[in-house]
Amino acid sequence: MKILITGVCGFAGSALARSLLERMEGLSICGMDNLTRPGSETNRRRMQQLGVEFFHGDIRAASDFEGLPSADWIVDAAANPSVLAGLAGHASSRQLFEHNLCSLGNVLEYAKTRKAGLILLSSSRVYSIPALTELPLRVENKAFHLDDAKPLPRGVSAEGIDADFSTAAPVSLYGSTKLAAEAVALEYGHAFGFPVWINRCGVLAGAGQFGTPDQGIFSYWINAHLRRRPMRYIGFDGSGHQVRDAFHPRDLAALLMAQMQSGRGEGQRIYTAGGGPANAMSLAELTAWCDARFGMHAPERDSRPRPYDIPWVIMSNRGAERDFGWRPETGLPTVLDGIAAHAEQHPEWLELSGR
Ligand SMILES: NC(=O)c1ccc[n+]([C@@H]2O[C@H](COP(=O)([O-])OP(=O)(O)OC[C@H]3O[C@@H](n4cnc5c(N)ncnc54)[C@H](O)[C@@H]3O)[C@@H](O)[C@H]2O)c1
């Protein structure tokens, strides 16, 4: 089997390549990346050492796909993954649109003409921000918790958010590119007879992840705490109570493998995947974890709200477990330990992966 990974030098793309090669005998991987993400260059050599055939190219350019070998599957992991992309001070809205959505036409034409299946890495950010902010929450031990004693809307339970939760706008500019990409990919797959799987991923985290305050938060927070950088709890009264679940891309690789091996052509195509309730943590809890490991360092409180911020997101793995027997295996403490060890070995990491 041959797999093409776009964004192969990114955090998810490179970790997926490594993990899929470990898990699948006889697999060969080729990958394309334009190396725009600061830090992604560091993965080019690593990928080549693993035997990944690397192509320096841009998914926005149709001609960059012409020279690529044919693959049985494409894993599309090239994107601008920041929820603030498109807003002032970040990538422009046009750039976001071109990288995350216009480029999809080239990916889909490749799948159509080369008869490849497609796996899209979508996001928890496709969900409605008003619906998420209206969820009933209570504060316990410095973290928001879903108050499931109260009536809950469709698509959310104590296990987390599933594929049925509202995707009504606004979902953020970034989230809208992902949501639109899902619809177009499913339509191409249906029209031209190739399999499409869509995974709405919660936060991915692990050693070697590039980190900024708006993307790669676990990596950013641990590196910034260790280096005693100024840090801020933004919004939510400056409390740091906002909660995310996190999982390692090597666990995602197991789900991708199950999807590629499934011959099922009908039924559910969109799944949620994440760390789940067991792998969830608030920023304040993450600070406490860092304090215990590196010594005390207090973030500032900045209660001004930031666009698109949401207090609580945990992804449900119920569908993926039912249909693929999948659940994340790496516990959050192991993920955090890995990031911390990497941070200790790479004092320059924030500069290297900063925008
Ligand atoms: N990291 C997360 O928490 C998370 C969560 C949900 C979904 N996702 C999705 O997973 C995918 C990978 O995210 P990541 O965290 O690895 O991000 P990343 O920034 O680490 O990796 C993205 C890679 O894509 C490359 N790239 C960007 N635009 C490109 C283009 N036009 N042509 C070729 N290469 C291009 C970048 O150089 C980078 O190496 C994205 O689609 C993202 O939306 C990520």
PDBQT file of the ligand as one rigid body, heavy atoms in Angstrom, charges set to zero:
ROOT
HETATM    1  N1  LIG A 401      -3.132  20.255  15.833  1.00  0.00    +0.000 N 
HETATM    2  C1  LIG A 401      -4.377  20.095  16.218  1.00  0.00    +0.000 C 
HETATM    3  O1  LIG A 401      -4.695  20.191  17.412  1.00  0.00    +0.000 OA
HETATM    4  C2  LIG A 401      -5.453  19.797  15.196  1.00  0.00    +0.000 A 
HETATM    5  C3  LIG A 401      -6.748  19.521  15.650  1.00  0.00    +0.000 A 
HETATM    6  C4  LIG A 401      -7.743  19.244  14.718  1.00  0.00    +0.000 A 
HETATM    7  C5  LIG A 401      -7.428  19.209  13.360  1.00  0.00    +0.000 A 
HETATM    8  N2  LIG A 401      -6.165  19.474  12.955  1.00  0.00    +0.000 N 
HETATM    9  C6  LIG A 401      -5.877  19.454  11.503  1.00  0.00    +0.000 C 
HETATM   10  O2  LIG A 401      -4.785  18.577  11.272  1.00  0.00    +0.000 OA
HETATM   11  C7  LIG A 401      -4.029  19.043  10.163  1.00  0.00    +0.000 C 
HETATM   12  C8  LIG A 401      -2.565  19.146  10.547  1.00  0.00    +0.000 C 
HETATM   13  O3  LIG A 401      -2.415  20.079  11.625  1.00  0.00    +0.000 OA
HETATM   14  P1  LIG A 401      -1.030  20.233  12.380  1.00  0.00    +0.000 P 
HETATM   15  O4  LIG A 401      -1.323  20.468  13.805  1.00  0.00    +0.000 OA
HETATM   16  O5  LIG A 401      -0.119  19.131  11.997  1.00  0.00    +0.000 OA
HETATM   17  O6  LIG A 401      -0.518  21.605  11.751  1.00  0.00    +0.000 OA
HETATM   18  P2  LIG A 401       0.971  21.985  11.337  1.00  0.00    +0.000 P 
HETATM   19  O7  LIG A 401       0.958  23.436  11.078  1.00  0.00    +0.000 OA
HETATM   20  O8  LIG A 401       1.932  21.438  12.317  1.00  0.00    +0.000 OA
HETATM   21  O9  LIG A 401       1.149  21.183   9.959  1.00  0.00    +0.000 OA
HETATM   22  C9  LIG A 401       0.594  21.598   8.744  1.00  0.00    +0.000 C 
HETATM   23  C10 LIG A 401       1.648  21.383   7.651  1.00  0.00    +0.000 C 
HETATM   24  O10 LIG A 401       1.060  21.730   6.404  1.00  0.00    +0.000 OA
HETATM   25  C11 LIG A 401       1.995  22.493   5.661  1.00  0.00    +0.000 C 
HETATM   26  N3  LIG A 401       1.223  23.323   4.738  1.00  0.00    +0.000 N 
HETATM   27  C12 LIG A 401       0.413  24.363   5.031  1.00  0.00    +0.000 A 
HETATM   28  N4  LIG A 401      -0.122  24.875   3.908  1.00  0.00    +0.000 NA
HETATM   29  C13 LIG A 401       0.360  24.120   2.884  1.00  0.00    +0.000 A 
HETATM   30  C14 LIG A 401       0.191  24.159   1.473  1.00  0.00    +0.000 A 
HETATM   31  N5  LIG A 401      -0.563  25.081   0.894  1.00  0.00    +0.000 N 
HETATM   32  N6  LIG A 401       0.834  23.229   0.713  1.00  0.00    +0.000 NA
HETATM   33  C15 LIG A 401       1.627  22.306   1.301  1.00  0.00    +0.000 A 
HETATM   34  N7  LIG A 401       1.833  22.224   2.636  1.00  0.00    +0.000 NA
HETATM   35  C16 LIG A 401       1.206  23.135   3.408  1.00  0.00    +0.000 A 
HETATM   36  C17 LIG A 401       2.782  23.286   6.700  1.00  0.00    +0.000 C 
HETATM   37  O11 LIG A 401       4.048  23.701   6.241  1.00  0.00    +0.000 OA
HETATM   38  C18 LIG A 401       2.873  22.283   7.847  1.00  0.00    +0.000 C 
HETATM   39  O12 LIG A 401       4.054  21.509   7.741  1.00  0.00    +0.000 OA
HETATM   40  C19 LIG A 401      -4.670  20.377   9.750  1.00  0.00    +0.000 C 
HETATM   41  O13 LIG A 401      -5.563  20.123   8.686  1.00  0.00    +0.000 OA
HETATM   42  C20 LIG A 401      -5.445  20.801  10.966  1.00  0.00    +0.000 C 
HETATM   43  O14 LIG A 401      -6.532  21.609  10.624  1.00  0.00    +0.000 OA
HETATM   44  C21 LIG A 401      -5.163  19.751  13.836  1.00  0.00    +0.000 A 
ENDROOT
TORSDOF 0
